[in-house]
Amino acid sequence: MKRHTLAGGAWIDEDRTWLASDEADAMLRELIAHESWGQYPIKVFGKDVMQPRLITWAGELPYRYSSQTLEPRAPSPLLTELTARVSEVAGVPFNHVLLNRYRDGKDHMGYHADDERELGLNPVIAAISLGVTRRFVLHQKKNRRKQRRYRLVHGSLLVMGGTIQHTWRHAVPKMAAVEGERINLTFRYLLGPPGCRSSSSRTAKAKAQSSENTPSTPKA
């Protein structure tokens, strides 16, 4: 993994060849064919707006963001396998995976931060990219002129940590010339509702914080 240090105590680890090309190809085909994809509304300035992409998910706890709640859903065998592999790399026992399917270059993700309460302080979040290459852009919350850009290539793994979710925002912008599909799998550790946080949650936070200073080594 290559570490990129960002301002304000944030960091990104990146492995552009985490999955072999043939394995990534097979995963992309299986996810498109067998996961339960749907398009759902979110709140934008108080109005319901359809998300400009398809999503599906799996996890043992509900995950709420942008005024929508993703209820618990059992993972498929492939998602179970990938969650275990990514958890080992990141050193965090992820218990939720959200999949975003970008059907072409018109589908996109606006600027946001994964700073929901159930993710805790300074969460570690990992993402696998499958399909066509898309841009991943970030800007610092306090100074939007401070920006970073990355190319999310087929089979790559990106891990975000440190203060990044509280000090930076990220997006996947439109790319009009892109015609192919891309799937992004984002892995999170949900702490659960207030008052129900177990010792395993505290252990996960300790692992996440310790990983801030220790580069990960992929085990593909």
C-alpha positions as CSV (number, residue, x, y, z in Angstrom):
1,M,0.0,0.0,0.0
2,K,1.2,3.5,-0.8
3,R,0.4,6.1,1.8
4,H,-0.6,9.6,0.9
5,T,-0.5,12.1,3.8
6,L,-3.0,14.9,3.7
7,A,-3.2,18.1,5.7
8,G,-4.8,18.1,9.1
9,G,-4.0,14.5,10.2
10,A,-5.7,12.8,7.3
11,W,-4.3,10.0,5.2
12,I,-5.1,7.7,2.3
13,D,-3.5,4.3,1.6
14,E,-3.7,3.1,-2.0
15,D,-3.0,-0.2,-3.9
16,R,-3.8,0.1,-7.6
17,T,-3.2,-3.6,-8.2
18,W,-4.9,-5.2,-5.1
19,L,-6.9,-7.5,-7.3
20,A,-5.6,-9.3,-10.4
21,S,-7.4,-8.2,-13.5
22,D,-9.1,-11.6,-14.2
23,E,-10.3,-11.8,-10.6
24,A,-11.6,-8.2,-10.7
25,D,-13.4,-9.0,-14.0
26,A,-15.1,-12.0,-12.5
27,M,-16.2,-10.1,-9.4
28,L,-17.7,-7.3,-11.5
29,R,-19.7,-9.7,-13.5
30,E,-21.0,-11.5,-10.4
31,L,-22.0,-8.4,-8.6
32,I,-23.9,-6.9,-11.6
33,A,-25.7,-10.2,-12.1
34,H,-26.5,-11.3,-8.6
35,E,-26.8,-8.4,-6.2
36,S,-30.2,-6.6,-5.6
37,W,-29.7,-3.2,-7.2
38,G,-32.0,-0.3,-6.7
39,Q,-32.3,3.5,-7.0
40,Y,-33.4,5.3,-3.9
41,P,-34.1,8.9,-3.0
42,I,-32.1,11.0,-0.6
43,K,-32.7,14.4,1.0
44,V,-31.0,17.4,-0.8
45,F,-31.8,20.8,0.7
46,G,-35.0,19.3,2.1
47,K,-36.2,17.7,-1.1
48,D,-36.3,14.1,-2.1
49,V,-33.9,13.5,-5.0
50,M,-33.1,10.2,-6.7
51,Q,-29.5,9.2,-6.2
52,P,-27.7,9.4,-9.6
53,R,-26.5,5.8,-9.3
54,L,-27.7,2.4,-8.2
55,I,-26.9,1.0,-4.8
56,T,-27.1,-2.2,-2.8
57,W,-25.7,-3.1,0.6
58,A,-25.2,-5.7,3.3
59,G,-24.6,-5.4,7.0
60,E,-25.6,-6.6,10.5
61,L,-26.7,-3.1,11.7
62,P,-28.8,-0.3,10.1
63,Y,-26.8,2.5,8.5
64,R,-28.5,5.9,8.2
65,Y,-27.2,8.7,5.9
66,S,-28.8,11.5,3.9
67,S,-32.1,10.9,5.6
68,Q,-32.3,7.3,4.4
69,T,-31.8,4.1,6.4
70,L,-30.3,0.9,5.0
71,E,-31.7,-1.8,7.1
72,P,-29.7,-4.9,8.0
73,R,-29.2,-7.3,5.1
74,A,-27.4,-10.6,4.9
75,P,-24.3,-10.6,2.6
76,S,-23.8,-12.8,-0.4
77,P,-20.9,-15.3,-0.3
78,L,-18.8,-12.9,-2.4
79,L,-19.5,-9.9,-0.1
80,T,-18.7,-12.1,2.9
81,E,-15.3,-13.0,1.4
82,L,-14.4,-9.5,0.3
83,T,-15.4,-8.1,3.7
84,A,-13.0,-10.6,5.4
85,R,-10.2,-9.8,3.1
86,V,-10.5,-6.1,3.3
87,S,-10.9,-6.3,7.1
88,E,-7.5,-8.1,7.3
89,V,-5.8,-5.5,5.2
90,A,-7.2,-2.5,7.1
91,G,-7.0,-4.0,10.5
92,V,-10.7,-3.2,11.2
93,P,-13.5,-5.8,11.5
94,F,-15.9,-4.2,9.0
95,N,-19.5,-5.1,9.5
96,H,-21.2,-3.1,6.6
97,V,-20.6,-2.8,2.9
98,L,-22.3,-0.3,0.6
99,L,-22.0,-0.8,-3.2
100,N,-22.5,2.1,-5.6
101,R,-23.0,1.2,-9.2
102,Y,-22.2,3.9,-11.7
103,R,-23.8,2.9,-15.0
104,D,-21.9,5.4,-17.1
105,G,-20.2,8.8,-16.8
106,K,-23.4,10.6,-16.0
107,D,-23.8,8.7,-12.7
108,H,-21.8,10.4,-10.0
109,M,-21.4,11.1,-6.2
110,G,-21.4,14.6,-4.9
111,Y,-19.1,16.1,-2.3
112,H,-19.7,14.6,1.2
113,A,-17.9,13.1,4.2
114,D,-18.6,9.9,6.0
115,D,-19.0,11.4,9.4
116,E,-22.2,9.8,10.7
117,R,-22.4,9.3,14.4
118,E,-22.4,5.5,14.2
119,L,-19.0,5.5,12.5
120,G,-17.3,7.0,15.6
121,L,-14.3,9.3,15.7
122,N,-11.8,9.1,12.9
123,P,-13.2,6.0,11.2
124,V,-11.2,3.9,8.8
125,I,-13.1,3.3,5.6
126,A,-12.0,1.1,2.7
127,A,-13.1,0.9,-0.9
128,I,-12.6,-1.5,-3.8
129,S,-13.1,-0.2,-7.4
130,L,-14.2,-2.4,-10.2
131,G,-14.8,-1.4,-13.8
132,V,-13.9,1.7,-15.7
133,T,-11.6,4.2,-14.3
134,R,-13.2,7.2,-12.5
135,R,-11.8,10.3,-10.8
136,F,-11.9,10.6,-7.0
137,V,-11.5,14.2,-5.8
138,L,-11.1,15.7,-2.4
139,H,-11.0,19.2,-0.9
140,Q,-10.3,20.3,2.6
141,K,-13.3,21.5,4.5
142,K,-11.7,24.7,5.8
143,N,-9.9,25.6,2.5
144,R,-11.4,24.2,-0.7
145,R,-8.4,25.3,-2.6
146,K,-6.5,22.5,-1.0
147,Q,-7.4,19.6,-3.3
148,R,-6.3,16.1,-4.1
149,R,-7.2,13.9,-7.1
150,Y,-6.8,10.1,-7.6
151,R,-7.7,7.7,-10.4
152,L,-9.7,4.8,-9.2
153,V,-8.7,1.9,-11.5
154,H,-10.1,-1.6,-11.9
155,G,-9.1,-3.8,-9.0
156,S,-7.7,-1.1,-6.8
157,L,-8.1,-0.7,-3.0
158,L,-8.3,2.7,-1.2
159,V,-8.2,3.0,2.5
160,M,-9.1,6.4,4.2
161,G,-8.2,7.1,7.8
162,G,-7.0,9.6,10.4
163,T,-9.1,12.8,10.5
164,I,-10.1,12.6,6.8
165,Q,-13.9,12.3,7.4
166,H,-13.9,15.3,9.6
167,T,-11.5,17.6,7.8
168,W,-11.9,16.7,4.1
169,R,-14.8,16.0,1.7
170,H,-14.7,13.7,-1.3
171,A,-16.7,13.1,-4.5
172,V,-16.8,11.0,-7.7
173,P,-17.7,13.7,-10.4
174,K,-19.4,13.2,-13.7
175,M,-17.2,12.1,-16.7
176,A,-19.3,12.7,-19.8
177,A,-16.9,10.6,-22.0
178,V,-17.1,7.5,-19.9
179,E,-19.5,4.8,-21.2
180,G,-18.7,1.8,-19.2
181,E,-19.9,0.7,-15.7
182,R,-18.1,0.9,-12.4
183,I,-18.9,-0.6,-9.0
184,N,-17.4,0.8,-5.8
185,L,-17.6,-1.3,-2.6
186,T,-17.2,0.8,0.6
187,F,-16.5,-1.0,3.8
188,R,-17.4,0.5,7.2
189,Y,-17.5,-0.5,10.9
190,L,-20.8,0.6,12.4
191,L,-20.7,1.1,16.2
192,G,-24.4,0.6,16.6
193,P,-27.0,2.8,18.4
194,P,-25.9,5.0,21.4
195,G,-25.9,2.9,24.6
196,C,-25.3,-0.3,22.8
197,R,-21.6,-0.1,22.1
198,S,-19.9,-3.3,23.1
199,S,-16.3,-4.1,24.0
200,S,-15.8,-5.2,20.4
201,S,-16.7,-1.7,19.3
202,R,-14.0,-0.3,21.5
203,T,-11.6,-2.8,20.2
204,A,-12.4,-1.8,16.6
205,K,-11.8,1.9,17.4
206,A,-8.4,1.0,19.0
207,K,-7.5,-0.9,15.9
208,A,-8.6,1.9,13.6
209,Q,-6.6,4.5,15.6
210,S,-3.5,2.3,15.7
211,S,-3.6,1.8,11.9
212,E,-3.3,5.6,11.4
213,N,0.4,5.3,11.9
214,T,1.0,1.9,10.5
215,P,0.9,1.4,6.7
216,S,-1.2,-1.7,5.7
217,T,0.1,-4.6,3.7
218,P,-2.4,-6.1,1.2
219,K,-3.1,-9.8,1.3
220,A,-4.8,-10.5,-1.9
